Amino acid sequence: CLPSRSRSRWVDQLEDGGGARTFLYTGGMEKEVNIEASWKAVLKDEFGKDYFKTLREFVKNEYLHGIVYPPPKNIFRAFELCPFDKVEVVILGQDPYHGPNQANGLCFAVSDGQRLPPSLQNIFKEIESDLGKSLINKTGDLERWAKQGVLLLNATLTVSARQAGSHQGKGWEQFTDAVIRKLSEERENLVFILWGNYAKQKGAHIDRAKHLVIESPHPSPFSAYNGFFGSKPFSKTNDYLSAHDKTPIDWL
């Protein structure tokens, strides 16, 4: 638990988070979840379910009594930057980064000015190898992808500081399963990029007759050389989008 002065500052930060105040501080998330309007409409049934009410209380208490990432205002940032009807590609991660100033609400991304994590470094290497061009923008935020229709979704949307996986099994996975299922059912010709066994398991909710699913090992240093490098997910994605009269993603 934080000392009283630190806790006071942290609560102030929660209140400064704008919509995050509703999510965390008032305890009214089941009535009014601050998420982008198109997603709110698609996912409205989830917010009244018992698991989500329990999740709401857990997350609120974690933020109020400890240090949790990302900042509250960024919990649903992936959705804010990529509305439901604008999604063309889904990249699935597992947890937010659990170090200071890293997690920003987009999977694999870090806030500008932060050192690139090894997985993101390997993703950038594969982009250059796959596309045969040098990256123009090497910052780690990845907002530039999200605004083009790439939903950068973590399976778990929050994590306690320095405790990897600490918010797993609390309800986020059920919520993000619903996200994937809604995209699969209500959209057509999307690309789902699943890196690693955890992401592949989430792929059970995807209709592969309607969408392209690209699977490979995870880009972490522990597995990148076992099939991630050379898997060419970025050119495959753009080829598929072009074949379905959609705009390719500018990954560079």
C-alpha positions in Angstrom: 0.0 0.0 0.0 1.3 3.5 -0.8 2.2 5.9 2.0 -0.6 8.4 2.6 1.1 11.3 0.7 2.0 9.1 -2.2 -1.5 7.6 -2.2 -3.0 11.1 -2.3 -0.9 12.0 -5.3 -1.8 8.7 -7.0 -5.6 9.4 -6.5 -5.0 12.9 -8.0 -3.5 11.2 -11.0 -6.5 9.0 -11.3 -8.8 12.0 -11.3 -6.6 13.7 -13.8 -7.1 10.8 -16.1 -10.4 12.2 -17.5 -12.6 9.3 -18.4 -10.5 7.0 -16.2 -12.2 8.8 -13.2 -15.5 7.0 -14.1 -13.7 3.8 -14.7 -11.7 3.7 -11.5 -12.7 6.3 -8.9 -16.5 6.4 -8.8 -17.0 2.7 -9.1 -19.6 3.2 -11.8 -18.0 1.3 -14.6 -20.9 -1.1 -15.1 -23.1 1.9 -15.9 -20.8 4.1 -18.0 -17.6 2.7 -19.4 -15.4 5.4 -21.0 -14.5 3.7 -24.3 -14.7 4.8 -27.9 -18.4 5.0 -29.0 -18.4 2.3 -31.7 -16.8 -0.2 -29.3 -19.1 0.8 -26.5 -22.1 -0.1 -28.7 -20.6 -3.4 -29.8 -19.5 -4.5 -26.3 -22.4 -3.1 -24.3 -23.6 -6.5 -23.2 -20.2 -7.3 -21.7 -20.3 -4.3 -19.3 -23.3 -5.6 -17.3 -22.0 -9.2 -16.8 -20.9 -10.4 -13.4 -17.3 -11.0 -14.5 -16.9 -7.4 -15.7 -18.3 -6.0 -12.4 -15.8 -8.1 -10.5 -13.1 -7.0 -12.8 -14.0 -3.4 -12.4 -13.7 -3.6 -8.6 -10.4 -5.5 -8.8 -8.8 -2.9 -11.2 -10.2 0.1 -9.2 -8.7 -1.3 -6.0 -5.4 -2.1 -7.6 -5.0 1.5 -8.9 -6.1 3.0 -5.6 -3.8 1.0 -3.4 -0.7 0.4 -5.6 1.0 1.3 -8.8 -0.5 -0.1 -11.9 0.3 0.3 -15.6 -0.7 1.8 -18.0 -1.9 5.2 -16.7 -5.7 5.0 -16.2 -6.5 7.2 -19.1 -4.7 4.8 -21.5 -6.4 1.5 -20.4 -8.7 1.7 -23.5 -6.3 3.6 -25.7 -6.1 0.9 -28.4 -9.9 1.2 -28.8 -9.8 5.0 -28.9 -7.3 5.1 -31.7 -8.9 2.3 -33.7 -12.7 2.4 -33.8 -14.5 -0.9 -34.4 -15.4 -0.1 -38.0 -11.9 1.1 -38.8 -10.1 -2.1 -37.7 -8.3 -3.9 -40.6 -5.5 -5.7 -38.7 -5.3 -7.1 -35.1 -2.0 -7.7 -33.4 -2.4 -9.5 -30.1 -0.1 -9.2 -27.1 -0.3 -10.6 -23.7 0.3 -8.1 -20.9 1.2 -4.4 -20.7 4.9 -3.8 -19.8 5.3 -3.6 -16.1 8.2 -1.1 -15.8 7.9 2.7 -15.2 6.8 4.9 -18.2 6.6 2.0 -20.6 3.0 0.8 -21.1 0.9 3.2 -23.1 -2.2 1.1 -23.9 -1.0 -0.4 -27.2 0.5 -3.9 -27.2 4.3 -4.2 -27.9 4.5 -0.3 -27.9 6.2 1.9 -25.4 5.9 5.6 -24.7 8.1 7.9 -26.8 11.5 8.4 -25.4 11.6 5.0 -23.8 14.2 2.4 -24.8 12.7 -0.1 -27.2 12.1 -3.5 -25.6 13.7 -6.5 -27.2 10.5 -7.8 -28.7 9.8 -4.5 -30.4 13.4 -4.3 -31.7 12.8 -7.7 -33.3 9.5 -6.6 -34.8 11.3 -3.6 -36.4 14.0 -5.9 -37.7 11.5 -8.2 -39.3 9.7 -5.2 -40.9 12.9 -4.1 -42.6 13.8 -7.6 -43.7 10.2 -8.4 -44.8 9.7 -5.2 -46.8 13.3 -4.7 -47.9 13.3 -1.1 -46.7 14.6 0.8 -43.7 12.2 2.1 -41.1 11.5 5.8 -41.4 9.9 6.1 -37.9 11.7 4.1 -35.2 9.8 5.5 -32.2 8.1 2.9 -30.0 4.7 4.4 -29.5 3.1 2.8 -32.6 0.2 5.2 -32.6 0.9 5.6 -36.3 -0.1 2.0 -36.9 -3.3 2.2 -34.8 -4.5 5.2 -36.7 -4.3 3.2 -39.9 -6.6 0.5 -38.6 -4.2 -1.8 -36.6 -5.8 -2.8 -33.3 -2.9 -3.3 -30.9 -4.7 -5.4 -28.3 -3.2 -6.9 -25.2 -5.2 -9.9 -23.7 -4.9 -8.3 -20.3 -5.2 -4.5 -20.2 -3.6 -3.7 -16.9 -0.7 -4.9 -14.7 0.8 -4.1 -11.4 4.2 -2.5 -11.3 7.1 -5.0 -11.5 4.7 -8.0 -11.4 4.4 -9.6 -14.9 1.1 -11.3 -15.3 -0.4 -10.0 -12.1 -3.8 -9.1 -13.6 -4.2 -12.3 -15.5 -7.2 -14.5 -14.6 -9.2 -11.5 -13.3 -11.6 -11.1 -16.2 -9.6 -9.1 -18.9 -9.2 -12.3 -20.9 -12.9 -12.8 -21.1 -13.4 -9.2 -22.2 -10.7 -9.4 -24.9 -12.1 -12.7 -26.1 -15.4 -10.9 -26.6 -13.5 -8.2 -28.6 -12.0 -10.8 -30.9 -15.3 -12.7 -31.3 -17.2 -9.5 -32.2 -14.6 -8.6 -34.8 -14.7 -12.1 -36.3 -18.5 -12.2 -36.4 -19.3 -8.7 -37.6 -16.4 -7.8 -39.8 -15.0 -9.4 -42.9 -11.5 -9.9 -44.4 -9.5 -8.8 -41.4 -6.0 -9.9 -40.7 -5.2 -11.4 -37.2 -1.5 -11.6 -36.4 -0.9 -14.1 -33.6 2.7 -14.3 -32.2 3.4 -17.0 -29.7 1.3 -19.8 -28.1 -0.7 -17.5 -25.9 -1.9 -15.4 -28.9 -2.6 -18.6 -30.9 -4.9 -19.8 -28.1 -6.9 -16.6 -28.4 -7.3 -17.3 -32.1 -9.9 -20.0 -31.3 -12.5 -17.2 -31.5 -11.6 -16.3 -35.2 -13.6 -17.5 -38.2 -10.8 -18.5 -40.5 -13.1 -18.8 -43.5 -13.7 -15.0 -43.3 -10.3 -13.7 -42.1 -6.6 -14.2 -42.6 -4.8 -15.6 -39.5 -1.0 -15.3 -39.5 0.7 -17.3 -36.8 4.4 -17.6 -35.8 6.6 -17.8 -32.8 6.8 -14.7 -30.5 9.2 -11.9 -31.4 10.9 -12.1 -28.0 14.7 -13.0 -28.0 13.8 -16.4 -26.6 11.8 -17.5 -29.7 12.4 -15.0 -32.5 15.0 -17.2 -34.2 12.7 -20.2 -34.1 10.4 -18.9 -36.8 9.5 -15.3 -36.2 12.3 -14.0 -38.3 11.5 -14.7 -41.9 7.8 -15.2 -41.3 7.0 -12.0 -43.3 3.7 -11.1 -41.5 3.8 -7.5 -42.7 4.0 -8.2 -46.5 1.5 -11.0 -46.1 -0.9 -8.6 -44.4 -0.6 -6.0 -47.1 -0.9 -8.5 -49.9 -4.2 -9.7 -48.3 -5.5 -6.2 -47.8 -4.7 -5.3 -51.4 -6.4 -8.4 -52.7 -9.6 -7.4 -50.9 -9.5 -3.8 -52.2 -8.3 -2.4 -48.9 -5.5 0.1 -48.2 -2.2 -1.5 -47.1 -0.6 -0.5 -43.8 2.4 1.8 -43.9 4.5 -0.2 -41.4 7.6 2.1 -42.0 
